[in-house]
Amino acid sequence: MTIKPLADRVVVKSVEAEETTKSGIILAAAAQEKPQVAEVIAVGPGGLVDGKEVSMYVKVGDKVITSKYSGTEVKIDGEEYSIVKQSDILAVVEQ
C-alpha cells in the first residue's frame, strides 16, 4: 500500500533516535524524545491551498526537521509515518 498526500501535505518517516547519550548512557524507549529529523517519503502536488498558490520545495528523499508535535501519525503495513503540512517543516538537512 502507498500513501499519496494531497495539496500541501508531505509524508515523512522519522529517522531513528540515538539510543545512547554521548557519555554512553543507554536510554529506554520511553525516555527518548520523538525524533524531529525525518525522511520525506511522498510529497503532495501543491497548488491552490486556502486561496493561496503553494509550490512544493521538498522532494522525496530529503531529510527534514519538523515541528515537534506536528502532523498526524499513521501506521501502514507495520511502518509508522507522519503526514505534515509543508509549513510544519522547519528546515532541510543538507549532507
Biopython code that builds the backbone (N, CA, C, O; Angstrom):
import numpy as np
from Bio.PDB.StructureBuilder import StructureBuilder

atoms = [
    (1, "MET", "N", (0.836, -1.169, 0.000)),
    (1, "MET", "CA", (0.000, 0.000, 0.000)),
    (1, "MET", "C", (0.891, 1.247, 0.000)),
    (1, "MET", "O", (1.927, 1.282, 0.664)),
    (2, "THR", "N", (0.474, 2.262, -0.752)),
    (2, "THR", "CA", (1.236, 3.510, -0.795)),
    (2, "THR", "C", (0.372, 4.667, -0.290)),
    (2, "THR", "O", (-0.857, 4.602, -0.310)),
    (3, "ILE", "N", (1.030, 5.701, 0.153)),
    (3, "ILE", "CA", (0.339, 6.899, 0.631)),
    (3, "ILE", "C", (0.585, 8.009, -0.377)),
    (3, "ILE", "O", (1.730, 8.302, -0.722)),
    (4, "LYS", "N", (-0.491, 8.626, -0.847)),
    (4, "LYS", "CA", (-0.381, 9.736, -1.789)),
    (4, "LYS", "C", (-0.961, 10.986, -1.113)),
    (4, "LYS", "O", (-2.181, 11.132, -1.035)),
    (5, "PRO", "N", (-0.102, 11.885, -0.627)),
    (5, "PRO", "CA", (-0.602, 13.077, 0.064)),
    (5, "PRO", "C", (-1.291, 14.047, -0.894)),
    (5, "PRO", "O", (-0.985, 14.095, -2.085)),
    (6, "LEU", "N", (-2.220, 14.809, -0.345)),
    (6, "LEU", "CA", (-2.957, 15.791, -1.130)),
    (6, "LEU", "C", (-2.472, 17.200, -0.807)),
    (6, "LEU", "O", (-1.917, 17.446, 0.264)),
    (7, "ALA", "N", (-2.684, 18.109, -1.734)),
    (7, "ALA", "CA", (-2.397, 19.539, -1.574)),
    (7, "ALA", "C", (-0.975, 19.785, -1.062)),
    (7, "ALA", "O", (-0.007, 19.360, -1.692)),
    (8, "ASP", "N", (-0.850, 20.473, 0.081)),
    (8, "ASP", "CA", (0.487, 20.849, 0.596)),
    (8, "ASP", "C", (0.964, 19.905, 1.684)),
    (8, "ASP", "O", (1.728, 20.310, 2.560)),
    (9, "ARG", "N", (0.527, 18.655, 1.644)),
    (9, "ARG", "CA", (0.902, 17.678, 2.659)),
    (9, "ARG", "C", (2.148, 16.896, 2.218)),
    (9, "ARG", "O", (2.401, 16.701, 1.029)),
    (10, "VAL", "N", (2.916, 16.456, 3.233)),
    (10, "VAL", "CA", (4.145, 15.693, 2.997)),
    (10, "VAL", "C", (4.129, 14.497, 3.934)),
    (10, "VAL", "O", (3.837, 14.646, 5.121)),
    (11, "VAL", "N", (4.441, 13.313, 3.417)),
    (11, "VAL", "CA", (4.547, 12.108, 4.248)),
    (11, "VAL", "C", (6.011, 11.932, 4.621)),
    (11, "VAL", "O", (6.883, 11.896, 3.754)),
    (12, "VAL", "N", (6.275, 11.821, 5.933)),
    (12, "VAL", "CA", (7.639, 11.663, 6.413)),
    (12, "VAL", "C", (7.730, 10.447, 7.326)),
    (12, "VAL", "O", (6.747, 10.034, 7.940)),
    (13, "LYS", "N", (8.914, 9.895, 7.398)),
    (13, "LYS", "CA", (9.198, 8.776, 8.298)),
    (13, "LYS", "C", (10.353, 9.197, 9.192)),
    (13, "LYS", "O", (11.409, 9.610, 8.711)),
    (14, "SER", "N", (10.141, 9.088, 10.496)),
    (14, "SER", "CA", (11.156, 9.527, 11.454)),
    (14, "SER", "C", (12.438, 8.725, 11.305)),
    (14, "SER", "O", (12.418, 7.514, 11.088)),
    (15, "VAL", "N", (13.550, 9.435, 11.427)),
    (15, "VAL", "CA", (14.861, 8.803, 11.455)),
    (15, "VAL", "C", (15.063, 8.327, 12.895)),
    (15, "VAL", "O", (14.731, 9.044, 13.838)),
    (16, "GLU", "N", (15.599, 7.133, 13.061)),
    (16, "GLU", "CA", (15.758, 6.552, 14.392)),
    (16, "GLU", "C", (16.549, 7.473, 15.312)),
    (16, "GLU", "O", (17.573, 8.031, 14.917)),
    (17, "ALA", "N", (16.069, 7.625, 16.528)),
    (17, "ALA", "CA", (16.739, 8.454, 17.527)),
    (17, "ALA", "C", (17.925, 7.699, 18.103)),
    (17, "ALA", "O", (17.968, 6.469, 18.079)),
    (18, "GLU", "N", (18.878, 8.447, 18.614)),
    (18, "GLU", "CA", (20.030, 7.839, 19.273)),
    (18, "GLU", "C", (19.563, 7.069, 20.509)),
    (18, "GLU", "O", (18.733, 7.559, 21.275)),
    (19, "GLU", "N", (20.089, 5.885, 20.695)),
    (19, "GLU", "CA", (19.722, 5.081, 21.853)),
    (19, "GLU", "C", (20.685, 5.275, 23.016)),
    (19, "GLU", "O", (20.406, 4.847, 24.135)),
    (20, "THR", "N", (21.817, 5.920, 22.752)),
    (20, "THR", "CA", (22.775, 6.192, 23.823)),
    (20, "THR", "C", (23.145, 7.665, 23.791)),
    (20, "THR", "O", (23.142, 8.293, 22.732)),
    (21, "THR", "N", (23.459, 8.202, 24.938)),
    (21, "THR", "CA", (23.903, 9.590, 25.007)),
    (21, "THR", "C", (25.382, 9.652, 24.633)),
    (21, "THR", "O", (26.024, 8.615, 24.465)),
    (22, "LYS", "N", (25.915, 10.844, 24.503)),
    (22, "LYS", "CA", (27.329, 10.997, 24.168)),
    (22, "LYS", "C", (28.232, 10.408, 25.239)),
    (22, "LYS", "O", (29.352, 9.981, 24.959)),
    (23, "SER", "N", (27.727, 10.390, 26.482)),
    (23, "SER", "CA", (28.535, 9.825, 27.572)),
    (23, "SER", "C", (28.369, 8.317, 27.704)),
    (23, "SER", "O", (28.982, 7.703, 28.578)),
    (24, "GLY", "N", (27.535, 7.702, 26.835)),
    (24, "GLY", "CA", (27.410, 6.252, 26.830)),
    (24, "GLY", "C", (26.233, 5.701, 27.614)),
    (24, "GLY", "O", (26.113, 4.485, 27.760)),
    (25, "ILE", "N", (25.362, 6.561, 28.122)),
    (25, "ILE", "CA", (24.191, 6.084, 28.863)),
    (25, "ILE", "C", (23.138, 5.598, 27.875)),
    (25, "ILE", "O", (22.785, 6.313, 26.937)),
    (26, "ILE", "N", (22.642, 4.392, 28.081)),
    (26, "ILE", "CA", (21.632, 3.812, 27.199)),
    (26, "ILE", "C", (20.259, 4.301, 27.652)),
    (26, "ILE", "O", (19.906, 4.195, 28.827)),
    (27, "LEU", "N", (19.481, 4.844, 26.694)),
    (27, "LEU", "CA", (18.164, 5.373, 27.002)),
    (27, "LEU", "C", (17.082, 4.338, 26.709)),
    (27, "LEU", "O", (17.117, 3.671, 25.675)),
    (28, "ALA", "N", (16.128, 4.210, 27.618)),
    (28, "ALA", "CA", (14.973, 3.349, 27.375)),
    (28, "ALA", "C", (14.095, 4.026, 26.326)),
    (28, "ALA", "O", (14.138, 5.247, 26.170)),
    (29, "ALA", "N", (13.303, 3.240, 25.611)),
    (29, "ALA", "CA", (12.454, 3.791, 24.561)),
    (29, "ALA", "C", (11.515, 4.861, 25.096)),
    (29, "ALA", "O", (11.248, 5.847, 24.409)),
    (30, "ALA", "N", (11.012, 4.681, 26.307)),
    (30, "ALA", "CA", (10.088, 5.666, 26.887)),
    (30, "ALA", "C", (10.781, 6.982, 27.210)),
    (30, "ALA", "O", (10.125, 8.023, 27.245)),
    (31, "ALA", "N", (12.067, 6.962, 27.443)),
    (31, "ALA", "CA", (12.806, 8.168, 27.810)),
    (31, "ALA", "C", (13.241, 8.980, 26.596)),
    (31, "ALA", "O", (13.648, 10.133, 26.733)),
    (32, "GLN", "N", (13.156, 8.387, 25.419)),
    (32, "GLN", "CA", (13.597, 9.081, 24.221)),
    (32, "GLN", "C", (12.518, 10.045, 23.748)),
    (32, "GLN", "O", (11.328, 9.739, 23.815)),
    (33, "GLU", "N", (12.940, 11.206, 23.271)),
    (33, "GLU", "CA", (12.007, 12.168, 22.721)),
    (33, "GLU", "C", (11.637, 11.749, 21.301)),
    (33, "GLU", "O", (12.368, 11.010, 20.642)),
    (34, "LYS", "N", (10.498, 12.235, 20.853)),
    (34, "LYS", "CA", (10.078, 11.993, 19.478)),
    (34, "LYS", "C", (11.113, 12.627, 18.552)),
    (34, "LYS", "O", (11.435, 13.805, 18.704)),
    (35, "PRO", "N", (11.632, 11.866, 17.601)),
    (35, "PRO", "CA", (12.646, 12.436, 16.706)),
    (35, "PRO", "C", (12.057, 13.571, 15.867)),
    (35, "PRO", "O", (10.905, 13.499, 15.438)),
    (36, "GLN", "N", (12.837, 14.599, 15.642)),
    (36, "GLN", "CA", (12.386, 15.708, 14.829)),
    (36, "GLN", "C", (12.971, 15.638, 13.423)),
    (36, "GLN", "O", (12.515, 16.356, 12.534)),
    (37, "VAL", "N", (13.970, 14.787, 13.206)),
    (37, "VAL", "CA", (14.547, 14.616, 11.881)),
    (37, "VAL", "C", (13.818, 13.459, 11.209)),
    (37, "VAL", "O", (13.667, 12.381, 11.784)),
    (38, "ALA", "N", (13.371, 13.706, 9.978)),
    (38, "ALA", "CA", (12.605, 12.698, 9.260)),
    (38, "ALA", "C", (13.007, 12.696, 7.790)),
    (38, "ALA", "O", (13.571, 13.663, 7.278)),
    (39, "GLU", "N", (12.702, 11.589, 7.131)),
    (39, "GLU", "CA", (12.961, 11.470, 5.692)),
    (39, "GLU", "C", (11.645, 11.621, 4.950)),
    (39, "GLU", "O", (10.635, 11.036, 5.343)),
    (40, "VAL", "N", (11.652, 12.402, 3.879)),
    (40, "VAL", "CA", (10.450, 12.612, 3.077)),
    (40, "VAL", "C", (10.198, 11.360, 2.237)),
    (40, "VAL", "O", (11.063, 10.912, 1.486)),
    (41, "ILE", "N", (8.990, 10.807, 2.384)),
    (41, "ILE", "CA", (8.597, 9.598, 1.655)),
    (41, "ILE", "C", (7.747, 9.928, 0.435)),
    (41, "ILE", "O", (7.902, 9.308, -0.617)),
    (42, "ALA", "N", (6.839, 10.912, 0.572)),
    (42, "ALA", "CA", (5.968, 11.326, -0.532)),
    (42, "ALA", "C", (5.620, 12.800, -0.359)),
    (42, "ALA", "O", (5.582, 13.313, 0.759)),
    (43, "VAL", "N", (5.363, 13.480, -1.491)),
    (43, "VAL", "CA", (5.060, 14.909, -1.479)),
    (43, "VAL", "C", (3.798, 15.144, -2.288)),
    (43, "VAL", "O", (3.638, 14.605, -3.383)),
    (44, "GLY", "N", (2.888, 15.968, -1.729)),
    (44, "GLY", "CA", (1.674, 16.334, -2.444)),
    (44, "GLY", "C", (1.981, 17.254, -3.615)),
    (44, "GLY", "O", (3.109, 17.727, -3.751)),
    (45, "PRO", "N", (0.986, 17.512, -4.466)),
    (45, "PRO", "CA", (1.214, 18.317, -5.664)),
    (45, "PRO", "C", (1.283, 19.818, -5.434)),
    (45, "PRO", "O", (1.679, 20.558, -6.334)),
    (46, "GLY", "N", (0.904, 20.284, -4.244)),
    (46, "GLY", "CA", (0.855, 21.728, -4.017)),
    (46, "GLY", "C", (-0.402, 22.282, -4.648)),
    (46, "GLY", "O", (-1.456, 21.648, -4.592)),
    (47, "GLY", "N", (-0.307, 23.469, -5.255)),
    (47, "GLY", "CA", (-1.463, 24.070, -5.904)),
    (47, "GLY", "C", (-2.139, 25.091, -5.033)),
    (47, "GLY", "O", (-1.500, 25.700, -4.176)),
    (48, "LEU", "N", (-3.443, 25.290, -5.242)),
    (48, "LEU", "CA", (-4.207, 26.291, -4.524)),
    (48, "LEU", "C", (-4.638, 25.751, -3.168)),
    (48, "LEU", "O", (-5.418, 24.800, -3.103)),
    (49, "VAL", "N", (-4.141, 26.346, -2.076)),
    (49, "VAL", "CA", (-4.471, 25.936, -0.710)),
    (49, "VAL", "C", (-4.964, 27.173, 0.039)),
    (49, "VAL", "O", (-4.225, 28.146, 0.188)),
    (50, "ASP", "N", (-6.192, 27.136, 0.503)),
    (50, "ASP", "CA", (-6.798, 28.265, 1.217)),
    (50, "ASP", "C", (-6.679, 29.568, 0.432)),
    (50, "ASP", "O", (-6.413, 30.623, 1.007)),
    (51, "GLY", "N", (-6.876, 29.490, -0.869)),
    (51, "GLY", "CA", (-6.848, 30.673, -1.708)),
    (51, "GLY", "C", (-5.470, 31.179, -2.082)),
    (51, "GLY", "O", (-5.350, 32.206, -2.750)),
    (52, "LYS", "N", (-4.425, 30.476, -1.664)),
    (52, "LYS", "CA", (-3.056, 30.892, -1.975)),
    (52, "LYS", "C", (-2.355, 29.803, -2.773)),
    (52, "LYS", "O", (-2.541, 28.613, -2.518)),
    (53, "GLU", "N", (-1.559, 30.217, -3.729)),
    (53, "GLU", "CA", (-0.780, 29.269, -4.528)),
    (53, "GLU", "C", (0.393, 28.755, -3.704)),
    (53, "GLU", "O", (1.186, 29.543, -3.187)),
    (54, "VAL", "N", (0.505, 27.424, -3.579)),
    (54, "VAL", "CA", (1.586, 26.815, -2.810)),
    (54, "VAL", "C", (2.419, 25.947, -3.750)),
    (54, "VAL", "O", (1.897, 25.050, -4.412)),
    (55, "SER", "N", (3.729, 26.228, -3.799)),
    (55, "SER", "CA", (4.626, 25.366, -4.569)),
    (55, "SER", "C", (5.425, 24.529, -3.580)),
    (55, "SER", "O", (5.807, 25.017, -2.516)),
    (56, "MET", "N", (5.675, 23.294, -3.922)),
    (56, "MET", "CA", (6.362, 22.368, -3.030)),
    (56, "MET", "C", (7.874, 22.495, -3.239)),
    (56, "MET", "O", (8.363, 22.418, -4.366)),
    (57, "TYR", "N", (8.594, 22.688, -2.153)),
    (57, "TYR", "CA", (10.044, 22.847, -2.239)),
    (57, "TYR", "C", (10.819, 21.685, -1.647)),
    (57, "TYR", "O", (12.048, 21.672, -1.723)),
    (58, "VAL", "N", (10.131, 20.695, -1.052)),
    (58, "VAL", "CA", (10.819, 19.481, -0.591)),
    (58, "VAL", "C", (10.562, 18.383, -1.602)),
    (58, "VAL", "O", (9.583, 18.416, -2.347)),
    (59, "LYS", "N", (11.461, 17.409, -1.614)),
    (59, "LYS", "CA", (11.295, 16.295, -2.550)),
    (59, "LYS", "C", (11.548, 14.980, -1.830)),
    (59, "LYS", "O", (12.133, 14.952, -0.747)),
    (60, "VAL", "N", (11.107, 13.909, -2.436)),
    (60, "VAL", "CA", (11.281, 12.575, -1.860)),
    (60, "VAL", "C", (12.761, 12.317, -1.632)),
    (60, "VAL", "O", (13.588, 12.567, -2.509)),
    (61, "GLY", "N", (13.093, 11.810, -0.434)),
    (61, "GLY", "CA", (14.476, 11.511, -0.091)),
    (61, "GLY", "C", (15.138, 12.586, 0.753)),
    (61, "GLY", "O", (16.168, 12.331, 1.378)),
    (62, "ASP", "N", (14.561, 13.793, 0.784)),
    (62, "ASP", "CA", (15.126, 14.867, 1.616)),
    (62, "ASP", "C", (15.043, 14.484, 3.089)),
    (62, "ASP", "O", (14.096, 13.824, 3.517)),
    (63, "LYS", "N", (16.037, 14.902, 3.856)),
    (63, "LYS", "CA", (15.994, 14.794, 5.316)),
    (63, "LYS", "C", (15.549, 16.162, 5.814)),
    (63, "LYS", "O", (16.135, 17.180, 5.447)),
    (64, "VAL", "N", (14.513, 16.189, 6.651)),
    (64, "VAL", "CA", (13.938, 17.448, 7.101)),
    (64, "VAL", "C", (13.796, 17.467, 8.618)),
    (64, "VAL", "O", (13.798, 16.424, 9.271)),
    (65, "ILE", "N", (13.672, 18.667, 9.162)),
    (65, "ILE", "CA", (13.385, 18.851, 10.582)),
    (65, "ILE", "C", (11.964, 19.383, 10.668)),
    (65, "ILE", "O", (11.634, 20.395, 10.050)),
    (66, "THR", "N", (11.118, 18.694, 11.442)),
    (66, "THR", "CA", (9.719, 19.086, 11.576)),
    (66, "THR", "C", (9.460, 19.679, 12.953)),
    (66, "THR", "O", (10.252, 19.500, 13.879)),
    (67, "SER", "N", (8.349, 20.384, 13.075)),
    (67, "SER", "CA", (7.913, 20.868, 14.379)),
    (67, "SER", "C", (7.701, 19.667, 15.287)),
    (67, "SER", "O", (7.295, 18.600, 14.826)),
    (68, "LYS", "N", (7.970, 19.835, 16.561)),
    (68, "LYS", "CA", (7.990, 18.717, 17.499)),
    (68, "LYS", "C", (6.678, 17.944, 17.572)),
    (68, "LYS", "O", (6.699, 16.713, 17.586)),
    (69, "TYR", "N", (5.551, 18.625, 17.619)),
    (69, "TYR", "CA", (4.267, 17.935, 17.771)),
    (69, "TYR", "C", (3.374, 18.117, 16.557)),
    (69, "TYR", "O", (2.151, 18.161, 16.691)),
    (70, "SER", "N", (3.957, 18.220, 15.390)),
    (70, "SER", "CA", (3.178, 18.465, 14.183)),
    (70, "SER", "C", (2.740, 17.163, 13.526)),
    (70, "SER", "O", (3.301, 16.095, 13.769)),
    (71, "GLY", "N", (1.736, 17.286, 12.701)),
    (71, "GLY", "CA", (1.319, 16.191, 11.852)),
    (71, "GLY", "C", (0.397, 15.174, 12.491)),
    (71, "GLY", "O", (0.077, 15.229, 13.679)),
    (72, "THR", "N", (-0.016, 14.241, 11.644)),
    (72, "THR", "CA", (-0.882, 13.138, 12.036)),
    (72, "THR", "C", (-0.097, 11.858, 11.848)),
    (72, "THR", "O", (0.424, 11.601, 10.763)),
    (73, "GLU", "N", (-0.006, 11.053, 12.894)),
    (73, "GLU", "CA", (0.733, 9.801, 12.811)),
    (73, "GLU", "C", (-0.180, 8.695, 12.305)),
    (73, "GLU", "O", (-1.313, 8.553, 12.765)),
    (74, "VAL", "N", (0.325, 7.908, 11.348)),
    (74, "VAL", "CA", (-0.415, 6.779, 10.798)),
    (74, "VAL", "C", (0.509, 5.560, 10.753)),
    (74, "VAL", "O", (1.730, 5.691, 10.665)),
    (75, "LYS", "N", (-0.096, 4.381, 10.817)),
    (75, "LYS", "CA", (0.669, 3.143, 10.728)),
    (75, "LYS", "C", (0.107, 2.336, 9.565)),
    (75, "LYS", "O", (-1.068, 1.971, 9.548)),
    (76, "ILE", "N", (0.982, 2.065, 8.587)),
    (76, "ILE", "CA", (0.577, 1.324, 7.399)),
    (76, "ILE", "C", (1.575, 0.209, 7.159)),
    (76, "ILE", "O", (2.781, 0.443, 7.092)),
    (77, "ASP", "N", (1.063, -1.002, 7.032)),
    (77, "ASP", "CA", (1.898, -2.189, 6.811)),
    (77, "ASP", "C", (3.001, -2.304, 7.857)),
    (77, "ASP", "O", (4.120, -2.704, 7.535)),
    (78, "GLY", "N", (2.697, -1.957, 9.109)),
    (78, "GLY", "CA", (3.651, -2.083, 10.198)),
    (78, "GLY", "C", (4.668, -0.960, 10.293)),
    (78, "GLY", "O", (5.496, -0.961, 11.204)),
    (79, "GLU", "N", (4.629, -0.009, 9.385)),
    (79, "GLU", "CA", (5.554, 1.126, 9.392)),
    (79, "GLU", "C", (4.817, 2.367, 9.885)),
    (79, "GLU", "O", (3.653, 2.577, 9.544)),
    (80, "GLU", "N", (5.498, 3.195, 10.693)),
    (80, "GLU", "CA", (4.899, 4.416, 11.204)),
    (80, "GLU", "C", (5.348, 5.620, 10.383)),
    (80, "GLU", "O", (6.537, 5.812, 10.129)),
    (81, "TYR", "N", (4.370, 6.426, 9.977)),
    (81, "TYR", "CA", (4.619, 7.627, 9.189)),
    (81, "TYR", "C", (3.910, 8.803, 9.842)),
    (81, "TYR", "O", (3.022, 8.616, 10.674)),
    (82, "SER", "N", (4.302, 10.009, 9.467)),
    (82, "SER", "CA", (3.594, 11.218, 9.857)),
    (82, "SER", "C", (3.242, 11.969, 8.589)),
    (82, "SER", "O", (4.030, 12.030, 7.644)),
    (83, "ILE", "N", (2.041, 12.542, 8.582)),
    (83, "ILE", "CA", (1.617, 13.395, 7.470)),
    (83, "ILE", "C", (1.586, 14.816, 8.012)),
    (83, "ILE", "O", (0.817, 15.122, 8.924)),
    (84, "VAL", "N", (2.424, 15.684, 7.451)),
    (84, "VAL", "CA", (2.553, 17.058, 7.933)),
    (84, "VAL", "C", (2.298, 18.033, 6.789)),
    (84, "VAL", "O", (2.457, 17.691, 5.617)),
    (85, "LYS", "N", (1.904, 19.245, 7.146)),
    (85, "LYS", "CA", (1.835, 20.309, 6.153)),
    (85, "LYS", "C", (3.262, 20.747, 5.843)),
    (85, "LYS", "O", (4.146, 20.676, 6.697)),
    (86, "GLN", "N", (3.470, 21.194, 4.629)),
    (86, "GLN", "CA", (4.809, 21.668, 4.266)),
    (86, "GLN", "C", (5.241, 22.811, 5.183)),
    (86, "GLN", "O", (6.432, 22.958, 5.458)),
    (87, "SER", "N", (4.302, 23.617, 5.658)),
    (87, "SER", "CA", (4.646, 24.737, 6.538)),
    (87, "SER", "C", (5.121, 24.277, 7.916)),
    (87, "SER", "O", (5.710, 25.069, 8.653)),
    (88, "ASP", "N", (4.876, 23.001, 8.286)),
    (88, "ASP", "CA", (5.378, 22.446, 9.552)),
    (88, "ASP", "C", (6.816, 21.957, 9.438)),
    (88, "ASP", "O", (7.416, 21.563, 10.438)),
    (89, "ILE", "N", (7.372, 21.978, 8.237)),
    (89, "ILE", "CA", (8.762, 21.605, 8.022)),
    (89, "ILE", "C", (9.610, 22.863, 8.242)),
    (89, "ILE", "O", (9.444, 23.875, 7.561)),
    (90, "LEU", "N", (10.518, 22.766, 9.206)),
    (90, "LEU", "CA", (11.312, 23.929, 9.595)),
    (90, "LEU", "C", (12.569, 24.107, 8.761)),
    (90, "LEU", "O", (12.992, 25.234, 8.504)),
    (91, "ALA", "N", (13.177, 22.982, 8.331)),
    (91, "ALA", "CA", (14.439, 23.068, 7.597)),
    (91, "ALA", "C", (14.699, 21.774, 6.848)),
    (91, "ALA", "O", (14.167, 20.719, 7.195)),
    (92, "VAL", "N", (15.525, 21.870, 5.816)),
    (92, "VAL", "CA", (16.014, 20.698, 5.094)),
    (92, "VAL", "C", (17.448, 20.475, 5.560)),
    (92, "VAL", "O", (18.249, 21.409, 5.582)),
    (93, "VAL", "N", (17.770, 19.241, 5.933)),
    (93, "VAL", "CA", (19.117, 18.908, 6.404)),
    (93, "VAL", "C", (19.959, 18.577, 5.181)),
    (93, "VAL", "O", (19.659, 17.628, 4.458)),
    (94, "GLU", "N", (21.012, 19.353, 4.946)),
    (94, "GLU", "CA", (21.893, 19.110, 3.805)),
    (94, "GLU", "C", (23.101, 18.308, 4.256)),
    (94, "GLU", "O", (23.643, 18.539, 5.337)),
    (95, "GLN", "N", (23.513, 17.381, 3.438)),
    (95, "GLN", "CA", (24.636, 16.493, 3.767)),
    (95, "GLN", "C", (25.946, 17.154, 3.438)),
    (95, "GLN", "O", (27.005, 16.562, 3.646)),
]
sb = StructureBuilder()
sb.init_structure("model")
sb.init_model(0)
sb.init_chain("A")
sb.init_seg("    ")
for serial, (resi, resn, name, xyz) in enumerate(atoms, 1):
    if name == "N":
        sb.init_residue(resn, " ", resi, " ")
    sb.init_atom(name, np.array(xyz, "f"), 0.0, 1.0, " ", f" {name:<3s}", serial, name[0])
structure = sb.get_structure()
